[in-house]
Amino acid sequence: MERVVAKYLGSRASRARVSGHSLPSVVDAVIVIPAYCESDHLPLTIASLEALPAAEKSRLWVLVVVNNPGVPVSGADALRDARDDNLRLLVWLAARCPSTSLNLSWIDAASPGRELSGKGGVGMARKLGCDTAIGALANARGELRGAGGQPTVLLHLDADSLVDSTYLDAVPEFLASGCEGGAIWFEHQRADCSRSQHAIDAYELYIHFYVAGLRLAGSPYAYHTVGSSMMCRADSYVRAGGIPAKRRAGEDFYFLQQLAKIGGVAAINGTTVRPSPRTSARVPFGTGPQMSSVLERGEGDLPAADPRVFTTLADLYGSVTARAIEGGEAILHDLECPQTRSFLEEKRFVGVFDRIGGQWPDRERRVVAFHEWFDGLATHRLIHRLTAECWPALEATEAWRSLAVLLGTALPPGGASQVLPAVRELIRQG
């Protein structure tokens, strides 16, 4: 593994100088926090981390990446305000460092001449923090392990997210899962008005619906893709190739997808991360833009797929498993939905699956290889195709009621805010 880490650090890593506390003698977990224009919010995040149990904090390293893009992505006034805010945050971190109970460090990727390359973005900031942490651990320890030889874990948090006092319970729960990645349970913070509360409830309801539909279908990509709730083993981060940083958004989706391919992503439900419900236009999709979308729609929900889309996806998975030995043509012939067949034909499925068959003689490995090829992105695209051509989207609350019938349960009356507590309980219980 040391050779793999050295190769990654030498060829793919982005590293920077670290200020603040030195690396603890034993590191069970590293929390990487990108911060862009967050001087009002990061102090609250740090305070929630300072409330963690003292014994666990002693083996925890918190690394904040204060960042500006090297190329402006907004107007001159907004850029100047962001730079001023980041400089205030750097001053706050330096002042906080002597008195905090955390092993707190930071990277200055915001001051003139130190900005992120290009248009930057949260993905690049996450990558810079994680790569720097990997390099520091490898140089100081020679291996990515904490107390008792357990793998060191990387936790990803946002600068406006809060954590419960049980946050670090996620580490042993995750390691016990045997997976390469984890998605910690999340519930958004309360919004500051009823309209915004409806918007964040509607968005969270939509996220849970998509994951529940994928679970119903039997997809290995059935997990939440919320950046502030991600976690992984440090060595798994390296094997996954690090954070894909060339995107202004969506890096959490692609990173978790890669972790799922190399060893699975576990649902970590023993604690809760609490992301911010703020609207934002910083990225093209995610919480902020979806919040804005719901607010523009008024009292309605976000559109969600008809549950029949997920039962059709389940049919595809069932055919692949049942006909894996017979080959691609047999799988296509077994499918009842013509739109699924045409989608696979466009992706040249028969040739792909026959090549899989040439590499792997047994059924189980062929099915695994299929899911590595037909990944989370391909699944998302098929869901869009089936929604466009077969079953139009429903409002998320209506879609959830239909899905609940398939799951053998029922939901309370009302809209998103009334339904969400029951949905949370249903999803969290698995």
Summary of the structure (lengths in Angstrom):
residues: 430
radius of gyration: 22.3
end to end distance: 33.8
largest distance: 67.5
contacts: 1444
relative contact order: 0.12
helix: 53%
strand: 14%
